[in-house]
Every structure is written in C-alpha cells, then in structure tokens.
Amino acid sequence: MSLSDRLDRALSDAIARGQAQPAPARLASALHYTVTPGGARIRPTLLLSVAKACGDDRPALADAAAAALELIHCASLVHDDLPCFDDADMRRGKSAVHRAFGEPLAVLAGDSLIVMAFEVLARAAAEEPARAPQLMRILATRTGMPHGICAGQGWESEETVDLRAYHRAKTAALFIAATQMGAAAAGHDLEAWEDLGLAIGEAFQVADDLRDALLDADTLGKPVGQDDLHGRPNAVAELGVEGAIARMRDILAGAIASIPKCPGEAELAKLVTAQAEVVAPLRARAARVPGE
C-alpha cells in the first residue's frame, strides 16, 4: 500500500468516527469538507517517509501519527482563514470553511479537528503504550505555546518580529513534528531529527512567501498578496525575490546534510532534493514581473 493510500485510510477512519450518529449534520459535513480533498499533504507524507526510512516496524502507529498531524494542519488552515485572521475566501481551490458553513461552524470544525488529532493518538496508545505518548507530546509541543503554530500566529500581533523565530513557529513547527513523530513511531531517537524538520519547514515558508508574491489566486488556490495586505514579515520583503530563492536553496542543502544515518537515508535525500524543483517556475515568473 502506498504512503498516500495509508494516509487516506487513516484520515477517513478518523473523520468517520467524528461523524458517528447522532451528530450535528452540518458540523459533520464541515469536518469532511475541511479534510477532503487534501492539499499536497507534505507534512504527513514526510512523517511516513521518515518512519519508512527508520524501518517502519509499527506501520499502524505511523499511520495514526500521520493522520493526527494532518488533522492539526487542517484545523490551523480553518482558523487562519477566519475574518479575525486572514479573512480569506478561498482555500485549496474552493470556498474557505467559514464561507461555506459560516464562522461559528468553522471555529467548531477547527476545534473538533484538534481534539480529533489527539483522540487518534490516544486510540493508538492502547496498542502502543510505549511510543504513542511520545507522539502526543511532540504534537502538543509543535501545536501550542511557546514553540508551536499558535506561537507562530501570535507573532503576527507583535510590533517587532524576529523573522527566523516567526517562521520556525508558524511553519517549521509542524515539519519538525513530522520528522520527529516519524522517527518516534519507528522507535528511533527523535532529537536527531529536529534539524531536518526545521530546515524543510524554513524552506517551505520561503517558497510560500515567493508564491504569495509571484503567483495568482487561481494558480495558488487561495488568495495571494496576503503578506503585504496584512503587513506580515516575509522572506521576499526582507531579501528580494532572488535573495529569497538563494536562501531557499541554501536551506535545502543544509537539510540534506542534516539527515541522520538510517536505512532509508538516500531516499529521504531524494525527497528533500525534489522540493528544490519549485524554484524553477518561481524564478521564471519573477523574470516576467516588472521591477524584479
């Protein structure tokens, strides 16, 4: 079974449990709408790839970890799009949850997905009591304060922002969770995998800053120009387009060097290298933008 199929099955099982009757129908629908169809699902795929590289001796636990991580990510997108934050109308090429279901149900859907993520891991703990609690701790650390995505959102309310700290919390946190949870699910030392997650997360954020500055909403599947609109710190504003592209390449080179020794080290290096492919179309788009 492919990694994608494993993830789809784990997510479908989690959503089905959340929709068990009796349940409020519209909120149950919002849960499915939020998670399906998914985006690129880079984070859970990275988690499963790390677990596979480390031997993947507990595939069911790795699948649960991947589903929990994606549920947290989906919840964060629902909340990010709310009028009190980005006030975005689109997400993944369709109406944002608060536009499709209203703000109250969007808040509840996001909250429900967060709880569901930890329920998935709690269920896994019945079969894997030695490893599952560690997965819960990692996910909680990278979701809340002071080192998680909640902190990342909080940085946007500060007058002075450390760009690296902001990116580490807002975007890299769930990538760190991905690499560490993948390793922990397979019984490997999680601390050795933090640098890889951090590097991939930082590279992803720089790429996202470039997309926000250079692409259109139809191509991206969500509103663009959000960094400028909300006055958020970003790599393009700080470094320029070419500087941001160079920064992304440097980060990815460091990511490859940071991969711990493991049976699947070469395959992971290929996965990280593939992320550099986003640079070419962005560079071509930048060449067509006046003033860049």
C-alpha positions, 0 to 999 in steps of 0.5 A, spaced: 500 500 500 502 506 498 504 512 503 498 516 500 493 510 500 495 509 508 494 516 509 487 516 506 485 510 510 487 513 516 484 520 515 477 517 513 477 512 519 478 518 523 473 523 520 468 517 520 468 516 527 467 524 528 461 523 524 458 517 528 450 518 529 447 522 532 451 528 530 450 535 528 449 534 520 452 540 518 458 540 523 459 533 520 459 535 513 464 541 515 469 536 518 469 532 511 469 538 507 475 541 511 479 534 510 477 532 503 480 533 498 487 534 501 492 539 499 499 536 497 499 533 504 507 534 505 507 534 512 504 527 513 507 524 507 514 526 510 512 523 517 511 516 513 517 517 509 521 518 515 518 512 519 519 508 512 526 510 512 527 508 520 524 501 518 517 502 519 516 496 524 509 499 527 506 501 520 499 502 524 502 507 529 505 511 523 499 511 520 495 514 526 501 519 527 500 521 520 493 522 520 493 526 527 498 531 524 494 532 518 488 533 522 492 539 526 494 542 519 487 542 517 484 545 523 490 551 523 488 552 515 480 553 518 482 558 523 487 562 519 482 563 514 477 566 519 475 574 518 479 575 525 485 572 521 486 572 514 479 573 512 480 569 506 475 566 501 478 561 498 482 555 500 485 549 496 481 551 490 474 552 493 470 556 498 474 557 505 470 553 511 467 559 514 464 561 507 461 555 506 458 553 513 459 560 516 464 562 522 461 559 528 461 552 524 468 553 522 471 555 529 467 548 531 470 544 525 477 547 527 476 545 534 473 538 533 479 537 528 484 538 534 481 534 539 480 529 533 488 529 532 489 527 539 483 522 540 487 518 534 493 518 538 490 516 544 486 510 540 493 508 538 496 508 545 492 502 547 496 498 542 502 502 543 503 504 550 510 505 549 511 510 543 504 513 542 505 518 548 511 520 545 507 522 539 502 526 543 507 530 546 511 532 540 504 534 537 502 538 543 509 541 543 509 543 535 501 545 536 501 550 542 505 555 546 511 557 546 514 553 540 508 551 536 503 554 530 499 558 535 506 561 537 507 562 530 500 566 529 501 570 535 507 573 532 503 576 527 500 581 533 507 583 535 510 590 533 517 587 532 518 580 529 524 576 529 523 573 522 527 566 523 523 565 530 516 567 526 517 562 521 520 556 525 513 557 529 508 558 524 511 553 519 517 549 521 513 547 527 509 542 524 515 539 519 519 538 525 513 534 528 513 530 522 520 528 522 520 527 529 513 523 530 516 519 524 522 517 527 518 516 534 513 511 531 519 507 528 522 507 535 528 511 533 531 517 537 527 523 535 532 529 537 536 527 531 531 529 527 529 536 529 534 539 524 531 536 518 524 538 520 526 545 521 530 546 515 524 543 510 519 547 514 524 554 513 524 552 506 517 551 505 515 558 508 520 561 503 517 558 497 510 560 500 512 567 501 515 567 493 508 564 491 504 569 495 508 574 491 509 571 484 503 567 483 495 568 482 489 566 486 487 561 481 494 558 480 495 558 488 488 556 490 487 561 495 488 568 495 495 571 494 498 578 496 496 576 503 503 578 506 503 585 504 495 586 505 496 584 512 503 587 513 506 580 515 514 579 515 516 575 509 522 572 506 521 576 499 520 583 503 526 582 507 531 579 501 528 580 494 525 575 490 532 572 488 535 573 495 529 569 497 530 563 492 538 563 494 536 562 501 531 557 499 536 553 496 541 554 501 536 551 506 535 545 502 542 543 502 543 544 509 537 539 510 540 534 506 546 534 510 542 534 516 539 527 515 541 522 520 544 515 518 538 510 517 536 505 512 532 509 508 537 515 508 538 516 500 531 516 499 529 521 504 535 525 500 531 524 494 525 527 497 528 533 500 532 534 493 525 534 489 522 540 493 528 544 490 524 543 483 519 549 485 524 554 484 524 553 477 517 556 475 518 561 481 524 564 478 521 564 471 515 568 473 519 573 477 523 574 470 516 576 467 514 581 473 516 588 472 521 591 477 524 584 479 
